[in-house]
Amino acid sequence: MAKVKGVTCVMLRLESIQQGSEIQCISDALEELVEERGVEKLIVDFRAVEYFCSQMLSVLIDLNRDIQAVNGRLVLLGVHPRLQELFRITGIEKFFTFAPTEELALLLLNSE
């Protein structure tokens, strides 16, 4: 985790996120940031991730709901095209903000 220009950035370093224990660990860490630390501007960096199972979509939906509940914003950075297709097929891409670069993600979060 890092803080850049007032925005919390979380980098996921796993190439593939499939195991329940991995997903639970990621979910717990992201939930703690929003619910306990009060993070309102969050970038989740997926540039290293090439695959995740559908359970990860549920984690992101919950995270997005939680951050919106505190009037915060979430940007998903560098989501692999294969994963973007998963968002599109499931019909949930419209609920998320995606950015191909960190610079654009920061601009999107700090443009209010």
Secondary structure by P-SEA (a helix, b strand, c coil): ccccccbbbbbbcccccccaaaaaaaaaaaaaacccccccbbbbbccccccccaaaaaaaaaaaaaaaaacbbbbbccccaaaaaaaaaacccccbbbbccaaaaaaaaacc
